[in-house]
Amino acid sequence: EAAEAFGWYNRSAAVNPYLVEGKKTGALELAEQLDWEIPDVVLVGVGDGSVASGICKGFDELLRLDLIERVPQVIGVQAQGSAPIATAFERYNGKEVVIEDVEARTVADSICVGKPRDIVKAVTYVARNGGHFVRVSDAEIEEAILTMAKQTGVFAEPAGAAPFAGLVKLAATGEISGKSAAVMVTGSGLKDVAAVRKIVQAPIEIEPSLHAVREHL
C-alpha cells in the first residue's frame, strides 16, 4: 500500500519479478568461489521461498550456458514452527501447489513466514531440481549457531544457521553420506543479536590482574 501511495519501489517477494534475478546471484557466487566445481548438495534457509527459487534458477542458467556440468540438489531448510512450503512440497503432485497458510512461530525471525509469497516458485523449482525440504527445530537452530561459531568462526543469525542445522540433521540420518555439500549462510549474527544473547553464557567479569586471570583458568 505504501509503495502505491508514495510511488516507492516495491521489492517484495512474488510482487517484483526482478527479486529472484537478484537472489540467483548467490548461485553464481557459490559456483565461482568453488572454481566451478559444483557440490552434490546445497542447503538454503527458506522463509518466503525467494532465495531457494533464485538459487535454483541461477544453477539452471549456469548449466544452460555450459559453465557447469550439473546442477546440485537444492535442499530447502525451514523452521519447524514455520514450514508451509515444506508442507506444500510434500503434497505436490507435479501439477498443483496446494497453499495452506500457517501461524508461524520460530526463533529464526528472517524465515518466520506464515504466508510465503514465493511458495509456488520454491516448490516447483526445488522439485524440478531433484531437491526437497527439511524441517529443523528452534533448539537445533540454536545449537547450530553455537557450533558454527565455535568450529568455523562464522557468526550466523538464526535463519542463517538453519541450513547448517539441516546439514547436521541429514548427516545424522545418512542421507548425504559420501556427498559434498555447501551451506548458504544468508545472515550475520549481528542482524539478530537479541536472539543469540538468549543462548550464550554471560561473559565472566574479573579484575584486570594476572592473579585474577590465573584463578579463572
PyMOL CGO cylinders between C-alpha atoms (Angstrom):
from pymol import cmd
from pymol.cgo import CYLINDER

trace = [
    CYLINDER, 0.00, 0.00, 0.00, 2.82, 2.38, 0.86, 0.3, 1, 1, 1, 1, 1, 1,
    CYLINDER, 2.82, 2.38, 0.86, 4.52, 1.67, -2.48, 0.3, 1, 1, 1, 1, 1, 1,
    CYLINDER, 4.52, 1.67, -2.48, 1.33, 2.57, -4.31, 0.3, 1, 1, 1, 1, 1, 1,
    CYLINDER, 1.33, 2.57, -4.31, 0.60, 5.61, -2.16, 0.3, 1, 1, 1, 1, 1, 1,
    CYLINDER, 0.60, 5.61, -2.16, 4.07, 7.16, -2.32, 0.3, 1, 1, 1, 1, 1, 1,
    CYLINDER, 4.07, 7.16, -2.32, 5.41, 5.71, -5.56, 0.3, 1, 1, 1, 1, 1, 1,
    CYLINDER, 5.41, 5.71, -5.56, 8.07, 3.73, -3.73, 0.3, 1, 1, 1, 1, 1, 1,
    CYLINDER, 8.07, 3.73, -3.73, 9.90, 0.84, -5.37, 0.3, 1, 1, 1, 1, 1, 1,
    CYLINDER, 9.90, 0.84, -5.37, 8.33, -2.47, -4.29, 0.3, 1, 1, 1, 1, 1, 1,
    CYLINDER, 8.33, -2.47, -4.29, 10.91, -5.26, -3.98, 0.3, 1, 1, 1, 1, 1, 1,
    CYLINDER, 10.91, -5.26, -3.98, 8.63, -7.66, -2.09, 0.3, 1, 1, 1, 1, 1, 1,
    CYLINDER, 8.63, -7.66, -2.09, 8.79, -11.38, -2.89, 0.3, 1, 1, 1, 1, 1, 1,
    CYLINDER, 8.79, -11.38, -2.89, 6.45, -12.55, -5.67, 0.3, 1, 1, 1, 1, 1, 1,
    CYLINDER, 6.45, -12.55, -5.67, 5.45, -8.93, -6.39, 0.3, 1, 1, 1, 1, 1, 1,
    CYLINDER, 5.45, -8.93, -6.39, 8.67, -7.82, -8.04, 0.3, 1, 1, 1, 1, 1, 1,
    CYLINDER, 8.67, -7.82, -8.04, 9.83, -10.14, -10.86, 0.3, 1, 1, 1, 1, 1, 1,
    CYLINDER, 9.83, -10.14, -10.86, 13.40, -8.88, -10.51, 0.3, 1, 1, 1, 1, 1, 1,
    CYLINDER, 13.40, -8.88, -10.51, 13.77, -10.15, -6.94, 0.3, 1, 1, 1, 1, 1, 1,
    CYLINDER, 13.77, -10.15, -6.94, 14.56, -13.73, -7.94, 0.3, 1, 1, 1, 1, 1, 1,
    CYLINDER, 14.56, -13.73, -7.94, 17.02, -12.38, -10.52, 0.3, 1, 1, 1, 1, 1, 1,
    CYLINDER, 17.02, -12.38, -10.52, 18.91, -10.78, -7.66, 0.3, 1, 1, 1, 1, 1, 1,
    CYLINDER, 18.91, -10.78, -7.66, 18.74, -13.84, -5.43, 0.3, 1, 1, 1, 1, 1, 1,
    CYLINDER, 18.74, -13.84, -5.43, 20.12, -16.09, -8.17, 0.3, 1, 1, 1, 1, 1, 1,
    CYLINDER, 20.12, -16.09, -8.17, 23.48, -14.35, -7.89, 0.3, 1, 1, 1, 1, 1, 1,
    CYLINDER, 23.48, -14.35, -7.89, 24.02, -16.48, -4.78, 0.3, 1, 1, 1, 1, 1, 1,
    CYLINDER, 24.02, -16.48, -4.78, 24.35, -19.50, -7.06, 0.3, 1, 1, 1, 1, 1, 1,
    CYLINDER, 24.35, -19.50, -7.06, 26.73, -17.61, -9.35, 0.3, 1, 1, 1, 1, 1, 1,
    CYLINDER, 26.73, -17.61, -9.35, 28.92, -16.57, -6.43, 0.3, 1, 1, 1, 1, 1, 1,
    CYLINDER, 28.92, -16.57, -6.43, 28.98, -20.07, -4.97, 0.3, 1, 1, 1, 1, 1, 1,
    CYLINDER, 28.98, -20.07, -4.97, 29.97, -21.59, -8.30, 0.3, 1, 1, 1, 1, 1, 1,
    CYLINDER, 29.97, -21.59, -8.30, 32.73, -19.03, -8.81, 0.3, 1, 1, 1, 1, 1, 1,
    CYLINDER, 32.73, -19.03, -8.81, 34.07, -19.40, -5.26, 0.3, 1, 1, 1, 1, 1, 1,
    CYLINDER, 34.07, -19.40, -5.26, 34.25, -23.19, -5.68, 0.3, 1, 1, 1, 1, 1, 1,
    CYLINDER, 34.25, -23.19, -5.68, 36.08, -22.81, -9.01, 0.3, 1, 1, 1, 1, 1, 1,
    CYLINDER, 36.08, -22.81, -9.01, 33.04, -24.13, -10.87, 0.3, 1, 1, 1, 1, 1, 1,
    CYLINDER, 33.04, -24.13, -10.87, 33.20, -27.49, -9.07, 0.3, 1, 1, 1, 1, 1, 1,
    CYLINDER, 33.20, -27.49, -9.07, 29.56, -27.78, -8.01, 0.3, 1, 1, 1, 1, 1, 1,
    CYLINDER, 29.56, -27.78, -8.01, 28.80, -29.69, -4.78, 0.3, 1, 1, 1, 1, 1, 1,
    CYLINDER, 28.80, -29.69, -4.78, 26.30, -32.53, -4.73, 0.3, 1, 1, 1, 1, 1, 1,
    CYLINDER, 26.30, -32.53, -4.73, 24.03, -30.71, -2.29, 0.3, 1, 1, 1, 1, 1, 1,
    CYLINDER, 24.03, -30.71, -2.29, 23.33, -27.06, -1.48, 0.3, 1, 1, 1, 1, 1, 1,
    CYLINDER, 23.33, -27.06, -1.48, 21.29, -26.25, 1.64, 0.3, 1, 1, 1, 1, 1, 1,
    CYLINDER, 21.29, -26.25, 1.64, 19.34, -23.00, 1.78, 0.3, 1, 1, 1, 1, 1, 1,
    CYLINDER, 19.34, -23.00, 1.78, 17.18, -21.46, 4.50, 0.3, 1, 1, 1, 1, 1, 1,
    CYLINDER, 17.18, -21.46, 4.50, 13.59, -20.90, 3.39, 0.3, 1, 1, 1, 1, 1, 1,
    CYLINDER, 13.59, -20.90, 3.39, 11.04, -18.32, 4.51, 0.3, 1, 1, 1, 1, 1, 1,
    CYLINDER, 11.04, -18.32, 4.51, 9.22, -16.68, 1.60, 0.3, 1, 1, 1, 1, 1, 1,
    CYLINDER, 9.22, -16.68, 1.60, 10.91, -19.06, -0.83, 0.3, 1, 1, 1, 1, 1, 1,
    CYLINDER, 10.91, -19.06, -0.83, 12.58, -16.40, -2.95, 0.3, 1, 1, 1, 1, 1, 1,
    CYLINDER, 12.58, -16.40, -2.95, 16.16, -17.36, -2.10, 0.3, 1, 1, 1, 1, 1, 1,
    CYLINDER, 16.16, -17.36, -2.10, 15.63, -21.06, -2.83, 0.3, 1, 1, 1, 1, 1, 1,
    CYLINDER, 15.63, -21.06, -2.83, 13.88, -20.14, -6.09, 0.3, 1, 1, 1, 1, 1, 1,
    CYLINDER, 13.88, -20.14, -6.09, 16.67, -17.81, -7.11, 0.3, 1, 1, 1, 1, 1, 1,
    CYLINDER, 16.67, -17.81, -7.11, 19.41, -20.31, -6.28, 0.3, 1, 1, 1, 1, 1, 1,
    CYLINDER, 19.41, -20.31, -6.28, 17.74, -23.00, -8.39, 0.3, 1, 1, 1, 1, 1, 1,
    CYLINDER, 17.74, -23.00, -8.39, 17.28, -20.54, -11.25, 0.3, 1, 1, 1, 1, 1, 1,
    CYLINDER, 17.28, -20.54, -11.25, 20.90, -19.49, -11.05, 0.3, 1, 1, 1, 1, 1, 1,
    CYLINDER, 20.90, -19.49, -11.05, 22.21, -23.04, -11.30, 0.3, 1, 1, 1, 1, 1, 1,
    CYLINDER, 22.21, -23.04, -11.30, 19.80, -23.83, -14.13, 0.3, 1, 1, 1, 1, 1, 1,
    CYLINDER, 19.80, -23.83, -14.13, 21.12, -20.89, -16.14, 0.3, 1, 1, 1, 1, 1, 1,
    CYLINDER, 21.12, -20.89, -16.14, 24.75, -21.78, -15.45, 0.3, 1, 1, 1, 1, 1, 1,
    CYLINDER, 24.75, -21.78, -15.45, 24.06, -25.26, -16.80, 0.3, 1, 1, 1, 1, 1, 1,
    CYLINDER, 24.06, -25.26, -16.80, 22.40, -23.91, -19.93, 0.3, 1, 1, 1, 1, 1, 1,
    CYLINDER, 22.40, -23.91, -19.93, 25.41, -21.66, -20.51, 0.3, 1, 1, 1, 1, 1, 1,
    CYLINDER, 25.41, -21.66, -20.51, 27.73, -24.69, -20.18, 0.3, 1, 1, 1, 1, 1, 1,
    CYLINDER, 27.73, -24.69, -20.18, 29.55, -23.05, -17.28, 0.3, 1, 1, 1, 1, 1, 1,
    CYLINDER, 29.55, -23.05, -17.28, 28.84, -26.04, -15.04, 0.3, 1, 1, 1, 1, 1, 1,
    CYLINDER, 28.84, -26.04, -15.04, 28.34, -29.71, -15.87, 0.3, 1, 1, 1, 1, 1, 1,
    CYLINDER, 28.34, -29.71, -15.87, 25.44, -30.39, -13.49, 0.3, 1, 1, 1, 1, 1, 1,
    CYLINDER, 25.44, -30.39, -13.49, 23.15, -28.71, -11.02, 0.3, 1, 1, 1, 1, 1, 1,
    CYLINDER, 23.15, -28.71, -11.02, 23.28, -29.56, -7.32, 0.3, 1, 1, 1, 1, 1, 1,
    CYLINDER, 23.28, -29.56, -7.32, 20.40, -30.96, -5.33, 0.3, 1, 1, 1, 1, 1, 1,
    CYLINDER, 20.40, -30.96, -5.33, 18.97, -27.91, -3.57, 0.3, 1, 1, 1, 1, 1, 1,
    CYLINDER, 18.97, -27.91, -3.57, 17.53, -28.70, -0.14, 0.3, 1, 1, 1, 1, 1, 1,
    CYLINDER, 17.53, -28.70, -0.14, 15.38, -26.03, 1.47, 0.3, 1, 1, 1, 1, 1, 1,
    CYLINDER, 15.38, -26.03, 1.47, 15.52, -25.81, 5.26, 0.3, 1, 1, 1, 1, 1, 1,
    CYLINDER, 15.52, -25.81, 5.26, 12.52, -24.46, 7.15, 0.3, 1, 1, 1, 1, 1, 1,
    CYLINDER, 12.52, -24.46, 7.15, 11.99, -23.87, 10.84, 0.3, 1, 1, 1, 1, 1, 1,
    CYLINDER, 11.99, -23.87, 10.84, 9.64, -26.45, 12.31, 0.3, 1, 1, 1, 1, 1, 1,
    CYLINDER, 9.64, -26.45, 12.31, 7.29, -23.74, 13.52, 0.3, 1, 1, 1, 1, 1, 1,
    CYLINDER, 7.29, -23.74, 13.52, 7.21, -22.03, 10.13, 0.3, 1, 1, 1, 1, 1, 1,
    CYLINDER, 7.21, -22.03, 10.13, 7.14, -24.65, 7.41, 0.3, 1, 1, 1, 1, 1, 1,
    CYLINDER, 7.14, -24.65, 7.41, 4.24, -24.05, 4.99, 0.3, 1, 1, 1, 1, 1, 1,
    CYLINDER, 4.24, -24.05, 4.99, 6.48, -24.53, 1.95, 0.3, 1, 1, 1, 1, 1, 1,
    CYLINDER, 6.48, -24.53, 1.95, 7.77, -27.88, 3.23, 0.3, 1, 1, 1, 1, 1, 1,
    CYLINDER, 7.77, -27.88, 3.23, 4.17, -28.98, 3.74, 0.3, 1, 1, 1, 1, 1, 1,
    CYLINDER, 4.17, -28.98, 3.74, 3.17, -27.81, 0.26, 0.3, 1, 1, 1, 1, 1, 1,
    CYLINDER, 3.17, -27.81, 0.26, 6.13, -29.68, -1.23, 0.3, 1, 1, 1, 1, 1, 1,
    CYLINDER, 6.13, -29.68, -1.23, 5.07, -32.92, 0.46, 0.3, 1, 1, 1, 1, 1, 1,
    CYLINDER, 5.07, -32.92, 0.46, 1.61, -32.54, -1.08, 0.3, 1, 1, 1, 1, 1, 1,
    CYLINDER, 1.61, -32.54, -1.08, 2.87, -31.52, -4.51, 0.3, 1, 1, 1, 1, 1, 1,
    CYLINDER, 2.87, -31.52, -4.51, 1.67, -33.82, -7.29, 0.3, 1, 1, 1, 1, 1, 1,
    CYLINDER, 1.67, -33.82, -7.29, 3.71, -32.25, -10.05, 0.3, 1, 1, 1, 1, 1, 1,
    CYLINDER, 3.71, -32.25, -10.05, 0.84, -30.08, -11.23, 0.3, 1, 1, 1, 1, 1, 1,
    CYLINDER, 0.84, -30.08, -11.23, -0.74, -28.03, -8.46, 0.3, 1, 1, 1, 1, 1, 1,
    CYLINDER, -0.74, -28.03, -8.46, 0.81, -26.42, -5.39, 0.3, 1, 1, 1, 1, 1, 1,
    CYLINDER, 0.81, -26.42, -5.39, -1.67, -26.57, -2.52, 0.3, 1, 1, 1, 1, 1, 1,
    CYLINDER, -1.67, -26.57, -2.52, -1.17, -23.48, -0.37, 0.3, 1, 1, 1, 1, 1, 1,
    CYLINDER, -1.17, -23.48, -0.37, -2.08, -23.52, 3.31, 0.3, 1, 1, 1, 1, 1, 1,
    CYLINDER, -2.08, -23.52, 3.31, -1.07, -20.55, 5.45, 0.3, 1, 1, 1, 1, 1, 1,
    CYLINDER, -1.07, -20.55, 5.45, 0.16, -21.16, 9.00, 0.3, 1, 1, 1, 1, 1, 1,
    CYLINDER, 0.16, -21.16, 9.00, 0.67, -19.14, 12.17, 0.3, 1, 1, 1, 1, 1, 1,
    CYLINDER, 0.67, -19.14, 12.17, 4.45, -19.03, 12.07, 0.3, 1, 1, 1, 1, 1, 1,
    CYLINDER, 4.45, -19.03, 12.07, 6.50, -19.13, 15.25, 0.3, 1, 1, 1, 1, 1, 1,
    CYLINDER, 6.50, -19.13, 15.25, 10.25, -19.60, 15.37, 0.3, 1, 1, 1, 1, 1, 1,
    CYLINDER, 10.25, -19.60, 15.37, 13.38, -18.04, 16.80, 0.3, 1, 1, 1, 1, 1, 1,
    CYLINDER, 13.38, -18.04, 16.80, 14.59, -17.61, 13.22, 0.3, 1, 1, 1, 1, 1, 1,
    CYLINDER, 14.59, -17.61, 13.22, 12.88, -14.29, 12.51, 0.3, 1, 1, 1, 1, 1, 1,
    CYLINDER, 12.88, -14.29, 12.51, 14.13, -13.88, 8.94, 0.3, 1, 1, 1, 1, 1, 1,
    CYLINDER, 14.13, -13.88, 8.94, 12.43, -17.13, 7.85, 0.3, 1, 1, 1, 1, 1, 1,
    CYLINDER, 12.43, -17.13, 7.85, 9.38, -16.78, 10.09, 0.3, 1, 1, 1, 1, 1, 1,
    CYLINDER, 9.38, -16.78, 10.09, 6.76, -16.58, 7.33, 0.3, 1, 1, 1, 1, 1, 1,
    CYLINDER, 6.76, -16.58, 7.33, 3.23, -17.93, 7.62, 0.3, 1, 1, 1, 1, 1, 1,
    CYLINDER, 3.23, -17.93, 7.62, 2.11, -16.73, 4.19, 0.3, 1, 1, 1, 1, 1, 1,
    CYLINDER, 2.11, -16.73, 4.19, 5.09, -17.22, 1.85, 0.3, 1, 1, 1, 1, 1, 1,
    CYLINDER, 5.09, -17.22, 1.85, 4.86, -15.13, -1.31, 0.3, 1, 1, 1, 1, 1, 1,
    CYLINDER, 4.86, -15.13, -1.31, 7.14, -17.30, -3.45, 0.3, 1, 1, 1, 1, 1, 1,
    CYLINDER, 7.14, -17.30, -3.45, 5.75, -20.67, -2.39, 0.3, 1, 1, 1, 1, 1, 1,
    CYLINDER, 5.75, -20.67, -2.39, 4.80, -21.78, -5.93, 0.3, 1, 1, 1, 1, 1, 1,
    CYLINDER, 4.80, -21.78, -5.93, 8.21, -20.90, -7.35, 0.3, 1, 1, 1, 1, 1, 1,
    CYLINDER, 8.21, -20.90, -7.35, 10.03, -22.56, -4.46, 0.3, 1, 1, 1, 1, 1, 1,
    CYLINDER, 10.03, -22.56, -4.46, 8.09, -25.82, -4.65, 0.3, 1, 1, 1, 1, 1, 1,
    CYLINDER, 8.09, -25.82, -4.65, 8.27, -26.15, -8.43, 0.3, 1, 1, 1, 1, 1, 1,
    CYLINDER, 8.27, -26.15, -8.43, 11.92, -25.11, -8.75, 0.3, 1, 1, 1, 1, 1, 1,
    CYLINDER, 11.92, -25.11, -8.75, 13.13, -27.42, -5.97, 0.3, 1, 1, 1, 1, 1, 1,
    CYLINDER, 13.13, -27.42, -5.97, 11.03, -30.33, -7.27, 0.3, 1, 1, 1, 1, 1, 1,
    CYLINDER, 11.03, -30.33, -7.27, 12.39, -29.87, -10.79, 0.3, 1, 1, 1, 1, 1, 1,
    CYLINDER, 12.39, -29.87, -10.79, 15.88, -29.67, -9.33, 0.3, 1, 1, 1, 1, 1, 1,
    CYLINDER, 15.88, -29.67, -9.33, 15.53, -33.03, -7.58, 0.3, 1, 1, 1, 1, 1, 1,
    CYLINDER, 15.53, -33.03, -7.58, 15.67, -31.47, -4.14, 0.3, 1, 1, 1, 1, 1, 1,
    CYLINDER, 15.67, -31.47, -4.14, 13.33, -31.41, -1.20, 0.3, 1, 1, 1, 1, 1, 1,
    CYLINDER, 13.33, -31.41, -1.20, 12.68, -29.64, 2.10, 0.3, 1, 1, 1, 1, 1, 1,
    CYLINDER, 12.68, -29.64, 2.10, 13.61, -30.47, 5.67, 0.3, 1, 1, 1, 1, 1, 1,
    CYLINDER, 13.61, -30.47, 5.67, 12.36, -29.06, 8.97, 0.3, 1, 1, 1, 1, 1, 1,
    CYLINDER, 12.36, -29.06, 8.97, 14.58, -28.16, 11.94, 0.3, 1, 1, 1, 1, 1, 1,
    CYLINDER, 14.58, -28.16, 11.94, 13.54, -27.21, 15.46, 0.3, 1, 1, 1, 1, 1, 1,
    CYLINDER, 13.54, -27.21, 15.46, 14.46, -23.98, 17.22, 0.3, 1, 1, 1, 1, 1, 1,
    CYLINDER, 14.46, -23.98, 17.22, 16.72, -26.00, 19.53, 0.3, 1, 1, 1, 1, 1, 1,
    CYLINDER, 16.72, -26.00, 19.53, 18.57, -27.41, 16.52, 0.3, 1, 1, 1, 1, 1, 1,
    CYLINDER, 18.57, -27.41, 16.52, 18.94, -23.92, 15.06, 0.3, 1, 1, 1, 1, 1, 1,
    CYLINDER, 18.94, -23.92, 15.06, 20.32, -22.53, 18.32, 0.3, 1, 1, 1, 1, 1, 1,
    CYLINDER, 20.32, -22.53, 18.32, 22.77, -25.42, 18.60, 0.3, 1, 1, 1, 1, 1, 1,
    CYLINDER, 22.77, -25.42, 18.60, 23.85, -24.74, 15.01, 0.3, 1, 1, 1, 1, 1, 1,
    CYLINDER, 23.85, -24.74, 15.01, 24.62, -21.10, 15.87, 0.3, 1, 1, 1, 1, 1, 1,
    CYLINDER, 24.62, -21.10, 15.87, 26.95, -22.17, 18.66, 0.3, 1, 1, 1, 1, 1, 1,
    CYLINDER, 26.95, -22.17, 18.66, 28.58, -24.98, 16.67, 0.3, 1, 1, 1, 1, 1, 1,
    CYLINDER, 28.58, -24.98, 16.67, 29.26, -22.75, 13.68, 0.3, 1, 1, 1, 1, 1, 1,
    CYLINDER, 29.26, -22.75, 13.68, 30.75, -20.02, 15.84, 0.3, 1, 1, 1, 1, 1, 1,
    CYLINDER, 30.75, -20.02, 15.84, 33.00, -22.45, 17.75, 0.3, 1, 1, 1, 1, 1, 1,
    CYLINDER, 33.00, -22.45, 17.75, 34.13, -24.67, 14.89, 0.3, 1, 1, 1, 1, 1, 1,
    CYLINDER, 34.13, -24.67, 14.89, 34.10, -22.43, 11.82, 0.3, 1, 1, 1, 1, 1, 1,
    CYLINDER, 34.10, -22.43, 11.82, 34.35, -18.89, 13.17, 0.3, 1, 1, 1, 1, 1, 1,
    CYLINDER, 34.35, -18.89, 13.17, 31.15, -17.94, 11.34, 0.3, 1, 1, 1, 1, 1, 1,
    CYLINDER, 31.15, -17.94, 11.34, 28.67, -15.96, 13.44, 0.3, 1, 1, 1, 1, 1, 1,
    CYLINDER, 28.67, -15.96, 13.44, 25.22, -16.52, 11.93, 0.3, 1, 1, 1, 1, 1, 1,
    CYLINDER, 25.22, -16.52, 11.93, 21.78, -15.26, 12.79, 0.3, 1, 1, 1, 1, 1, 1,
    CYLINDER, 21.78, -15.26, 12.79, 19.18, -18.00, 13.48, 0.3, 1, 1, 1, 1, 1, 1,
    CYLINDER, 19.18, -18.00, 13.48, 17.89, -18.01, 9.89, 0.3, 1, 1, 1, 1, 1, 1,
    CYLINDER, 17.89, -18.01, 9.89, 21.45, -18.14, 8.59, 0.3, 1, 1, 1, 1, 1, 1,
    CYLINDER, 21.45, -18.14, 8.59, 22.25, -21.10, 10.85, 0.3, 1, 1, 1, 1, 1, 1,
    CYLINDER, 22.25, -21.10, 10.85, 19.14, -23.06, 9.85, 0.3, 1, 1, 1, 1, 1, 1,
    CYLINDER, 19.14, -23.06, 9.85, 20.80, -24.61, 6.76, 0.3, 1, 1, 1, 1, 1, 1,
    CYLINDER, 20.80, -24.61, 6.76, 23.69, -25.82, 8.93, 0.3, 1, 1, 1, 1, 1, 1,
    CYLINDER, 23.69, -25.82, 8.93, 21.16, -27.37, 11.31, 0.3, 1, 1, 1, 1, 1, 1,
    CYLINDER, 21.16, -27.37, 11.31, 19.64, -29.08, 8.29, 0.3, 1, 1, 1, 1, 1, 1,
    CYLINDER, 19.64, -29.08, 8.29, 23.07, -30.36, 7.27, 0.3, 1, 1, 1, 1, 1, 1,
    CYLINDER, 23.07, -30.36, 7.27, 23.64, -31.85, 10.73, 0.3, 1, 1, 1, 1, 1, 1,
    CYLINDER, 23.64, -31.85, 10.73, 20.21, -33.49, 10.64, 0.3, 1, 1, 1, 1, 1, 1,
    CYLINDER, 20.21, -33.49, 10.64, 20.69, -35.03, 7.20, 0.3, 1, 1, 1, 1, 1, 1,
    CYLINDER, 20.69, -35.03, 7.20, 24.21, -36.17, 8.06, 0.3, 1, 1, 1, 1, 1, 1,
    CYLINDER, 24.21, -36.17, 8.06, 22.85, -37.97, 11.13, 0.3, 1, 1, 1, 1, 1, 1,
    CYLINDER, 22.85, -37.97, 11.13, 20.33, -39.86, 9.01, 0.3, 1, 1, 1, 1, 1, 1,
    CYLINDER, 20.33, -39.86, 9.01, 22.95, -40.80, 6.44, 0.3, 1, 1, 1, 1, 1, 1,
    CYLINDER, 22.95, -40.80, 6.44, 21.04, -39.12, 3.61, 0.3, 1, 1, 1, 1, 1, 1,
    CYLINDER, 21.04, -39.12, 3.61, 24.02, -37.11, 2.43, 0.3, 1, 1, 1, 1, 1, 1,
    CYLINDER, 24.02, -37.11, 2.43, 26.68, -39.66, 3.33, 0.3, 1, 1, 1, 1, 1, 1,
    CYLINDER, 26.68, -39.66, 3.33, 29.55, -39.54, 0.86, 0.3, 1, 1, 1, 1, 1, 1,
    CYLINDER, 29.55, -39.54, 0.86, 28.23, -36.38, -0.78, 0.3, 1, 1, 1, 1, 1, 1,
    CYLINDER, 28.23, -36.38, -0.78, 29.82, -32.95, -0.97, 0.3, 1, 1, 1, 1, 1, 1,
    CYLINDER, 29.82, -32.95, -0.97, 27.65, -30.20, 0.46, 0.3, 1, 1, 1, 1, 1, 1,
    CYLINDER, 27.65, -30.20, 0.46, 27.57, -26.42, 0.70, 0.3, 1, 1, 1, 1, 1, 1,
    CYLINDER, 27.57, -26.42, 0.70, 25.63, -24.42, 3.26, 0.3, 1, 1, 1, 1, 1, 1,
    CYLINDER, 25.63, -24.42, 3.26, 24.41, -20.93, 2.35, 0.3, 1, 1, 1, 1, 1, 1,
    CYLINDER, 24.41, -20.93, 2.35, 24.63, -18.67, 5.41, 0.3, 1, 1, 1, 1, 1, 1,
    CYLINDER, 24.63, -18.67, 5.41, 22.45, -15.74, 4.44, 0.3, 1, 1, 1, 1, 1, 1,
    CYLINDER, 22.45, -15.74, 4.44, 22.59, -13.57, 7.55, 0.3, 1, 1, 1, 1, 1, 1,
    CYLINDER, 22.59, -13.57, 7.55, 25.17, -12.42, 10.10, 0.3, 1, 1, 1, 1, 1, 1,
    CYLINDER, 25.17, -12.42, 10.10, 24.58, -12.87, 13.81, 0.3, 1, 1, 1, 1, 1, 1,
    CYLINDER, 24.58, -12.87, 13.81, 24.83, -9.10, 14.14, 0.3, 1, 1, 1, 1, 1, 1,
    CYLINDER, 24.83, -9.10, 14.14, 21.49, -8.91, 12.35, 0.3, 1, 1, 1, 1, 1, 1,
    CYLINDER, 21.49, -8.91, 12.35, 19.70, -10.55, 15.30, 0.3, 1, 1, 1, 1, 1, 1,
    CYLINDER, 19.70, -10.55, 15.30, 21.92, -10.16, 18.35, 0.3, 1, 1, 1, 1, 1, 1,
    CYLINDER, 21.92, -10.16, 18.35, 18.98, -10.42, 20.76, 0.3, 1, 1, 1, 1, 1, 1,
    CYLINDER, 18.98, -10.42, 20.76, 18.25, -13.99, 19.67, 0.3, 1, 1, 1, 1, 1, 1,
    CYLINDER, 18.25, -13.99, 19.67, 21.87, -15.00, 20.18, 0.3, 1, 1, 1, 1, 1, 1,
    CYLINDER, 21.87, -15.00, 20.18, 22.13, -13.42, 23.62, 0.3, 1, 1, 1, 1, 1, 1,
    CYLINDER, 22.13, -13.42, 23.62, 19.46, -15.81, 24.86, 0.3, 1, 1, 1, 1, 1, 1,
    CYLINDER, 19.46, -15.81, 24.86, 21.58, -18.88, 24.15, 0.3, 1, 1, 1, 1, 1, 1,
    CYLINDER, 21.58, -18.88, 24.15, 25.11, -17.83, 25.08, 0.3, 1, 1, 1, 1, 1, 1,
    CYLINDER, 25.11, -17.83, 25.08, 26.63, -17.70, 28.54, 0.3, 1, 1, 1, 1, 1, 1,
    CYLINDER, 26.63, -17.70, 28.54, 27.28, -14.28, 30.00, 0.3, 1, 1, 1, 1, 1, 1,
    CYLINDER, 27.28, -14.28, 30.00, 31.00, -13.40, 29.96, 0.3, 1, 1, 1, 1, 1, 1,
    CYLINDER, 31.00, -13.40, 29.96, 32.90, -13.74, 33.22, 0.3, 1, 1, 1, 1, 1, 1,
    CYLINDER, 32.90, -13.74, 33.22, 33.99, -10.39, 34.63, 0.3, 1, 1, 1, 1, 1, 1,
    CYLINDER, 33.99, -10.39, 34.63, 37.28, -10.26, 36.54, 0.3, 1, 1, 1, 1, 1, 1,
    CYLINDER, 37.28, -10.26, 36.54, 39.58, -7.57, 37.84, 0.3, 1, 1, 1, 1, 1, 1,
    CYLINDER, 39.58, -7.57, 37.84, 42.39, -6.56, 35.46, 0.3, 1, 1, 1, 1, 1, 1,
    CYLINDER, 42.39, -6.56, 35.46, 45.19, -8.57, 37.06, 0.3, 1, 1, 1, 1, 1, 1,
    CYLINDER, 45.19, -8.57, 37.06, 47.23, -11.66, 36.20, 0.3, 1, 1, 1, 1, 1, 1,
    CYLINDER, 47.23, -11.66, 36.20, 46.24, -13.21, 39.53, 0.3, 1, 1, 1, 1, 1, 1,
    CYLINDER, 46.24, -13.21, 39.53, 42.54, -12.96, 38.63, 0.3, 1, 1, 1, 1, 1, 1,
    CYLINDER, 42.54, -12.96, 38.63, 43.20, -14.49, 35.22, 0.3, 1, 1, 1, 1, 1, 1,
    CYLINDER, 43.20, -14.49, 35.22, 45.01, -17.47, 36.80, 0.3, 1, 1, 1, 1, 1, 1,
    CYLINDER, 45.01, -17.47, 36.80, 42.14, -18.02, 39.22, 0.3, 1, 1, 1, 1, 1, 1,
    CYLINDER, 42.14, -18.02, 39.22, 39.62, -18.35, 36.41, 0.3, 1, 1, 1, 1, 1, 1,
    CYLINDER, 39.62, -18.35, 36.41, 41.68, -20.53, 34.07, 0.3, 1, 1, 1, 1, 1, 1,
]
cmd.load_cgo(trace, "trace")
